[in-house]
Amino acid sequence: MANVVVVGSQWGDEGKGKIVDWLSERADVVVRFQGGHNAGHTLVIDGTTYKLSLLPSGIVRPGKTSIIGNGVVLDPWALGEEIERLAAQGVEVTPDNLQIAANCSLILPIHSELDASREDAADGATIGTTRRGIGPAYEDKVGRRAIRLCDLAEPERLEERLDALLPHHDALRLGLGRQPVDRAKLRAALEQVAPKVLPFAANVWRTLRDAQRRNRKILFEGAQGLMLDVDHGTYPYVTSSHTVAGQAAAGAGVGPRALDYVLGITKAYTTRVGEGPFPTELADHIGQGLGERGHEFGTVTGRSRRCGWFDTVMVRQAITIGGITGIALTKLDILDGMDELQVCVGYKLGRQTLDYFPAAAAEQAAIEPIYETLEGWQQSTEGARSWAELPATAIKYIRRLEELIGAPVALLSTSPEREDTILVRDPFR
């Protein structure tokens, strides 16, 4: 049996929730390995909708072990709220079905405050963060001044960590016109939340080691998309973690040989939330129509997504950098009824023609898409569960995408319903 890594191959919001849910039914262990509660998955199971921001998707299925890895930054208060929401829907979350890496770095209220203050002070040049403190928490982690989950169990150690953390934040807050951190209030909040989250703390690398020895199927669940990777994305309009498949090993505590199959979730068109370059963006009725039919609003923020044509250059680059084995093509049905479809096959940069997405921000902003026109289809693909139910022109569109991106379609999604999925290759086999 193979272990599977799921990553987004665009700018996130590719429809990972449904695919991850579909895979989690087949997995024994589901692991989040990066990001925080700034990204969301929407799952629809037996008519019930679950909105998850931090918890792995396996948590809504009995008999699964869910793990939040060390590569995640954890807001313990947001975790508590999410657990309460699920409890109201009949899903019980206990240390028997959820483990959190003891060495996981925490997101504190001062991180979200700093995040918001920076965005407010940006004077129009914002990054477009979710203001949830993800970036500042990762900064403290890399700066070796973070408070980790295990620190909550040691009062003396916690005092030392506050000594390391607060002078840095006080200096930043002073520059942003904010008052110094109320240390006593923060310490009291941490003491209050500690007994709620510490029971979940574990050496998750040992759990994963044991699962591998027992040939358990492990699903590594990524957040955001590869083009939001802090190194390989549209910097600085990126997230603060690595969204590539290789991060699954570092962010969970397993060796790279544990990663057998990488599935890249890929929308049949392109969307983006927030600021940053978007070569194929459609600021017209076509883009508006894609957004309306696709219900393109963020799970976490509710922000409307920018929409555009499929960019094969960007996805091909994501497949190469991300080590993607095959893709799950989602939201094909949103393209139903269109006479023709445009697909980006290259970029113009001045007099140059590029077959790659450039690294420099100025070049990213200046490139213009080169399009290939493909025939659309009028028949409905919604709910199709076999190739025989798809229009011939829709199949041609899929096959052309496969040629241009250099990866096969392993799964095809034709509606938000989990069973409306065409399986070409089971990633776990």
N, C-alpha and C positions, 0 to 999 in steps of 0.2 A: 504494500500500500504506500502511496506517495503522500508527502506533506505538501500543502499548497499555500502559496503566498498570494494574497489578493492586493493589488495596487491600482490606483487610478492612472490612466495613461494621458490624461489631458490636464485641465485645471481643477480637478475635483468635480463633485456633483454629477458623476457619470452614471449613477444608478447602482452604486455598490451595495446598497442596503438589500435589495431584492436578491442579488446574486450571492451575497454573503449569507443571507438567510437560507437560500437554496443549498448552498454548500455546507452550512453549519448543521443541517439535518443529517448529513453524511459523515460529519467529523465527530471525533470524541473530545477534542480539546480545541477551544477557540481563544486566540491570543491577540490583544491589541499591543502594538509594539512602538508606536510613536504618536505624537500629537497630544491633544488634550480634549477638553470639552468644547472646542471651537469648531468641530466638524460633527455632522449628524448623519445617522442612517435611519431611514424609515422602513419598517418591516410591516407587512400585512399578512397575518396568519389566521386562517379560519375566520376572516372577516373583521378581525381585531387589528387596529393599527397601533404599533409601538414605535415611539420616537426615542432613539438612543443617541446620546452624545458622547458618553465616556465608557459605558459598559460594553463589552463584546457582545455580538449578536447572539452567541450561543446561550446567553443568560435566560432567554425566553423559552428555551427548550429543556424539558426534563432530562436528567441523566447526562448532561454535558458539563464539563469543567471549563469555566471561563477564567481567563488570566489577564491582568493588566500588567504589562511588562515594565522593566526599568527604563525603557526609552520613552515612556509616557510621562508627562507632567500632570500631577494629580491635584485637582481642587477637591479637598475632602468635604467641603460644604455642598458643592455641586453633586458630588457622588451621593451624599445622603439624600438630597432632593430627588435624584433620579431613582434611587432605590425605593423611596416613598411613592413615587408615581407608579412604578411597576407594581408595588404591593397593592395599590388601589385597583390595578388591573388583574390581580390574582397571581402575580409572579413573585415568588418568595426568593429573596437573595440572602444567602447565608455563607459562612466560611466553607460550607460543604460544596457549594457550586461556584464560588468566587474566591480567587486568590489575587493579592496585589503584591508586587515585588517590594520587599522591605527596603530596598535601596532606591525606591522611586522618589523623585524630587517633587516637592509640594508647590502648588500655586496658592499664594496667600492673598488676602484682601489688598495688601500694598502693591501686589503685582498688577491687579486689574485697575487700581487707582493710577498707577504709573502709566499703564497702557493708554487709558483714557486721556490723561493729561497730555501725553505726547501727541496723540491724534488731534486734540483740541488746539494745541500750540503749533501745529504744522502749517497753518495759514494756507490751506488749499492743497498742499503737497502731501496729502495723507497716503499711507500705505493701504488703508482700507481694512484694518484688522477688525476682529470681532470684539475687541476691548475686554477680553476675558483673561488677560494677564499671561497668555501663553509665551509670547516673546520675552518679556522680562523674567519669567520663571526659568526659561532656558538660558538666559544671560547669566543668572545667578548660579545655575548648575555648572556652566562652563567656567565661571569665575571662581568656583570652589567655595562659594559662600551660601549655597542652598541649604534649606532645611529638608531633610528626607523623612520618609514615613517612620523609619526605625528610630529617629531622634525623638519622636513623641513619647517613646517608652522610657526615656532617660532624662529626668528633670535637669540634672546638672549639665548633661550634654546639650540640652536645648538652650540653656542659658549661654553656653559657649557659642552656639550657632547664631543666636540673636546678636551676640557681641560682634560677630563677623559680618552679619548681614545689614544691621540697621545703620551704621555709619555711612555705608554706600548709598542706601536709599534716602537717608536724610539729606545728603549732599545733592542728589538728583531732585528731590522735592523742593529744596531751597531754590534751585535754578528754575523750577517751574512755578514758583510762587505758592507752594503748598507748605503747610505746617509739618514739623517733624513727626515721625511715626509715634503714635501713642503705644509705647512698649508694653505697659501694663495691660492695656486693652487687647493687644495682639496676643500676649502670653495667655491671658484668660481665655480667649477664643480657642487657642490651640489646646489648652488643657480640657476645655469642654468638648471639643470634637474628637480628641484622642481615643477615648474608650469606644467611640462609634466606628472608627476605622481600623484601629490596631488589631482587632480580631481577624481581619482579612490579610494581615501581613504574613508573608511567607517567602522562603527561598524558592522562587518559582523556577529557577534553573534546575533545581533538583526534581521538581514535579515534571518538567519537560523531559529531563533525562530519563526518568522512569517511564514516561509515556512512550518515548522512543524505543526503549528496551522491550516494551510490551507490544510493539508494533501498532500503537494507537495512531489514528489519523489526526494530524494537527493542522488546523487552519490558522494562518497568520493574517490578521485583518488590518490592512493599512487605512489611513485616513488621508483626506485631501487628494492631490494628484501629482504626478511626477513633475509637471511643469511648475509646481509650487515648491519644489525641493529647494532648500536653502543654498545649495551649490549649483544645481543643474537647471533651476527654473528661471523665471523672468525677474531676476534680482534687480532692485530690492523689493519688488512686489511679489513676495513669496511668504511661505510660512517659516517657522523658526526651527524646523526639524528636517531630517532626511526622510523623504517619502519614497525612496527607491526600495526595491525588494531586498537589497543587501542589508538594509537597516533592520529587517526582521530578525536576523541573527544577533546583531549587537543589541537591539532593543528588547530582546526576550531572554537572552542568555543561552543561546544554542550555537553550535558551529555552523558554518555555511553549508556543510554537506547535508545538513538536515532540511535544506530547502530544495525540494525536488521539482516542483512545477510552479511557475509564476504566471498567474492569470491577470491580464491587464483589462480592467473594465473600461470600455470605450463607447462613448455615445455616438449615435449615427450622424450627429451634427456636433457643433462645438458650443460650449457655454463657458462663461466666466463670471464670478462674483467679485466685486470690488474693483480696485484700480489696476492699471498695468496694460501693457501692449496686448493687442488681440487682432492679428492681421486679417482674419476673415470675418470680423464683426459686421453685422448687417444692421445699420441704423435706419431701417425702412420698414415697410409693411410686412416684408417677408420675415425679417428678424422678429418683429412683433408677433407675427402669426405663430412662429416656432415657440416663442415664449408662452403664448396663451394656450396652445394645444398641448405643450409639454409641461404645463404647470410649473414653470421655472422660477421657483422661489426657494430660498435656502431653508433647510430643515431647522437650523439653529437660529439664524438671524431674521428670517423672513424677507431678506432683501431679494429683489428681483434680479435675475441673472441676465447678463448680456448674451445674445445669441448670434451665431454665425454658421457658415458652411464648414463642412468637415475639412480638417487640415491634415493631409497625409504626411507632409514634411515633418510637422511637429510630432505626430504620433509615431512615425518611423524612428525618429530620434529618441523618443521616450522608450520605445521597444528595445533599442540598442543599449541605451544607458541603464535601463531598468532590468535587463535580462529577461524580458517577457517572452514566455514560451508560446502562448496563444492568447487571444482576446475574447472577451464576452461583449458582443455588440448589443447595445441597449437602445431602446426608444426608436426602433425602426419604424413603428407604426405612426410616429409623429410626422413622418415624411409622406404619408399617404395623401393622394390627391394633388400632388404637385406635378406640373407638366414637365419640368426639367430641374435637375439638381446640379449645383456647382461643387467641384471638389478641388481644393488647392493642391497643386502638384509641384510648386516651386515658388521662389520669391524673386522679386526685382529689388535691387538695392542700387540706385543710381543706374549706371550702365552695366552693372553686374547681374548675373543670374545665380542664385544660391539654391543648393539642394539640402540646406541645413538651416536650423534656427540659430542665429548668431548669439554670442554670449554678451556682447556689449549692449548696454541699455539704449544708447542712441541708435544703434543699428536695428535693434528690435522694434523701436518706435517708427523707424523710417521704411522698413520693408513693405512691399506691396505684393499681394498674392497673385500668382499665375494660376488661372483656373482651367480646368477641363470640364466640359459640359456633358452630363449623362442624362439619359432619358428617365423621366419619372414614371409613376404608375398611378392609376386611378382606383384600382381595387384596394380593398381593405386588407391590411396585414395584421390588424389587431386580433390578438388571441390565437394566432397561428401556432401550432405545436408540431408541425412537420414541414419539410421543404416543399412537399407536394401542395401545401396550402398557400404557398407564397407566389405572387405574380412573377413571371419570367424576368421582367425588368428589375424587380427588387433583388432577385438572385444575381442578376448581372451587376447591380450596384455593389452588392456584398463581395462578389468575386473580384471586382475591380479594386475595391478597397484592400482586399487581401494582397493583391499584386503590388499595390503601391506602398503599403506599410511593411511588407515582408514578414507577415505573421498570419497564421490561419485563425479562422473563427472557431472557437471551441464551444461556445454557447451563444445563442441568439435569443434576446428577450423581445417579446412583441406586445407586452402590456405590463402594468404594475403587478398583476396577479402572478404569484410564484409559479403556478403550473403552466403559465403561458410562456414556456421556455423550450427552445429547440436544442437538444443536446447533440453535439457533434462528437465531442471527445470528453469523457469524464476525467477531470484533472486529478482525481484521486486514484486513477487506475494506471 
